[in-house]
């Protein structure tokens, strides 16, 4: 029996590599003869750098940069030939947020600082994995580190955060990113949300990042300000582009401030892993992540795996499943199994995730064995 395991991380408790190892243990202990293929994955969110390193090799470089709350943090980039890979969450991730800070007052400055280090080292192509941010500054902090200046009404330069984006009256771009021989920027998006509106960055992700209702309205107004400035200059209509709401609007910042392009993190990573080729003769494909909800269909790994499974059975193991999952089944998912073995709160669920995952995976494989008998 051939089983392909292609999980994302269970955020906050299990890395994708750990999930794969647990699934392999369950398969080996449950099935008599198994060909187990492990493809721990990321979709452009946290853990993407480590997945890329396993797939591409390369060398990590670490530097001290400014964290999302102004504190010093250590962040890496991965050097692979002329390309440098940067993970947004390393400098401005949710795990880097300090008490009392939320998306309205955090900054992506450190992300830009690590990009500067990569450029200084000679890289002329930078790929940024956007997922897992605790910011909603449209990537303005990142852009400021890269030589973009933002001016208030009095002409004074400042580095905007989410709640002060609407103070911007003028933006001066860095020509380095707009010339033929300049630096080329691309970003991997783990969502397809627009910049603003009911499905935009502030409304959908702001509450997850601690923002209040008042904060959300300030961030929404700021995102509209950025869009209006560029539209008035005959620039891109940012809110019409899928993925511009990624990383608190940093998807829009990549396009507007740095002349960059957005890529689907899921599709890019599945291509890199040659998933369709590996899964073509699989008896079972097992994927999963920490939570399955309405966001799962907006560019996340599970939906990408299901679409490319070519009719092979796809089982999802997850910490929690919320809402109507019919759309996920229509995409090609066979079944979804929350792993909790008994009622428990979030902290208890995270602490027992490894043992619960092992037990649930064994049950899935026992069922698969019975169906194949």
Secondary structure, 3 states (H helix, E strand, C coil): CEEEECCCCECCCECHHHHHHHHHHHHHHHCCCCEEEECCCCCCCCCHHHHHHHHHCCEEEEEEEECCCCCEEEEEEEEECCEEEEEHHHHHEHHHCCCCCCCCCCCCHHHHHHHHHHHHCCCCEEEEECCCECCCCCCHHHHHHCCCEEECCCCCECCCCHHHHHHCCEEECCHHHCCCCCCEEEEEECCCCCCCCCCCHHHHHCHHHCCCHHHHHHHHHHHHHHHHHHHHCCCCCHHHCCCCCHHHHHHHHHHHHHCCEEEEHHHHHHHHCCHHHHHCCCCEEEEEEEEECHHHHCCCHHHHHHHCCCCCCEEEEEEEECCCCHHHHHHCCCEEEECCCCCCCHHHHHHCHHHHHHHHHHHHHHHHHHHHC
